Amino acid sequence: MTGALRNLSVSLGAITRNVEHLRNVVGTQHTMAVVKAQAYGHGAVESARAAIAGGADWLGVADISEGLALRRAGLDAPILAWLHDPEQDFSQAVAERIDLGVSYLAQLDRVADAGFARVHLKVDTGLSRNGVERAHWAAVFARAAELEKSGRIRVVGMFSHLANAGRASDLDQVAVFDEAIAAARDAGLRPELLHIAATAGAIDLPEARYNLVRLGIGIYGLSPFEDRSSADLALEPAMRLTARIAAVKRVPAGSGVSYGLSYRTAKETTLALIPLGYADGIPRHASGTGAVWVNGVVCPIAGRIAMDQFVVDLGTVEASIDDEAVLFGDPADGVPSADEWALACDTINYEIVTRLGGRIVRSFRP
């Protein structure tokens, strides 16, 4: 084989098609592609371009630095950033036309001091994270209206975030959001963009769609639901994580494998060394529970995952040094999925794809 020893390959075509599909499902006027955290590990700039090709007309990031990186790459679409350092200097964001999420009064004034800013007011509807609490709505909305009237800001939008705690709970949050919108309007604000739904809410809760949805995990082809797979949602997983086998050896029954010798071979078998470890974001929790595709067969991880490497028990599968091992990808190709890795680690697919880094080389394909 040729290519990187450790490779994270991303299908940009899959991202484009996922956005197109989800836009058809939700039918909102606006669609925000969330590309924070390097687009959930997929590559922010490339994924943003692919999402825009699929019809997304907004980009969402957590940190301003992520938005600035998109601007430096030449992306001109509207961008919203919503998680800020308490001492953040907002002037560069304002200069680069990045819309700013605002969650409390002092932050609002700090944004206004940076120059004319486009603001989305975030309200806490029950998640108890960022957002203006109900007790502070009146003060924040009044101040925002005053700043808008003086020409220092423009309140472009209002938003919140669902807890995804079930339909009844999410509808309670929608009701609170409606109250916040009404209170903002009573204060003289006229936000054009209203958004509370991420992928799960956008798919399952039509009442939460308003005129903009923020699509994150879904555009990368992964399901936000425990009871429905990517295939159930007609989504294509975009990420494929592979490595080239670094060593192969035949060992007798009873051979111990990796630290602690917690795994011993039940019979004579072949072991393959995969040059990926927790330094690259491979969860140590997959030790003894995860699996890897090698030459058409899904084989179990043998023993503990180490910093740089782990071992796979191939059994009777024939393999050679430099053959490709696939940790996960699109299960339609017969390989493990990010969901299966999440199950093996008692976590969620979001964490599996987002944590990858270290020495893994990211590449892109159509």
PyMOL commands that set and color helices and strands:
alter all, ss='L'
color gray80, all
select helices_A, chain A and resi 12-26+36-41+44-53+64-72+91-95+105-112+134-149+167-186+199-204+206-208+217-220+231-233+259-261+278-280+284-286+331-333+338-345+349-354
alter helices_A, ss='H'
color red, helices_A
select strands_A, chain A and resi 6-11+30-34+58-61+79-81+98-102+117-122+153-159+193-195+212-215+239-244+247-251+256-257+263-264+269-274+291-294+297-302+310-315+324-328+361-365
alter strands_A, ss='S'
color yellow, strands_A
deselect
rebuild
show_as cartoon
